[in-house]
Amino acid sequence: MSKQISAYISNETQANMEHYSVTYGIKKAFLIENALDHYLQALYAIPQEFIIPSKLVLNEESFKTVMDMIENPPEPTEALRDLMRR
């Protein structure tokens, strides 16, 4: 038995979904159910501390901090250098 749900998605997500649906001949309902199923399986399989949100919302102070780090990146640490050598 199946249930119908309703959700708001961004215009970009809708366009991507419709493009994929048309390109591969997959019904949108099938695509959505499989995507949600895969996402939920990943949430169960991956420890919570390794889950990174796909979108971050920053307050003004955090935004300024991030922008400063982008515009003035700190020197890489020795640990980062070691990791990149591998």
N, C-alpha and C positions, 0 to 999 in steps of 0.2 A: 504494500500500500504506500502511496506517496502523498506528500503534503505540499501545498503551494506556499511559498514564502515571498516576502517583498523586501527589497533592500534598495537603498540609494547608493549609486556608484558614480564615480567621476566620469566626465565626458570622455576623458582619455581611456579609462578602463573599458567603457562601453564601446568605443571605437576599436580598441584592440580586440575585444571579444568578438565583435561583429566581423572584423577582418579575418580573424582565425576561423570563425564559423563558416564564412563563405569560402575561404581559401581551401579548407580541408573537408568541407561538406559535413561538418559536425553540428548537430542541433545545439543551440545555446543552452537549453536545459541540461543536456548531457555534459557539456563543457563545464557549466557552473557546478553541477553535482560532483563531478570528478575533481575539479580544482579544490572544492571545499573539503572533500574526502582526503585528498593528498595533504592539504594544509593541516587538517586535524590529526592525521597520522604522524606528520612531522612534529606537531606539538607534543604528542604523547611520547615519541621516540627520542627527542632531543631534550637534554636537560634545560630547564627554564633559564638558567644563567647564560646560555648560549643563544637564546632567541633574541634577535635584534629586530625591532619594529621597522617596517618598510618606510614609514614616514615618522619624522620627529617634529614635535612642536616645541619651539623655543620661546622663552620669554625674552624681553628686550635685552636684559643683561647677558643671558646665555648666547643670544645671537651675536652680540658685540664681541664676546669672547671667541666664538667660533670664527667670526670674520677676521679678527686680529690674528688668530693662529693660521688662517689661510693666507693672509697677506704677509705675515711675518712668521713663517714656520720655524719652530725651534730646531736646533741641531739634533740630528739623530743620536739616540743613546747607544752605548756600546752593545746593549742587548739587541737593539734593532739591527745594528750593523751585523752582529753574529747571525741573526735570523736570516737576513738577506743574503749572506754568503752561502747558505745551505743550498 
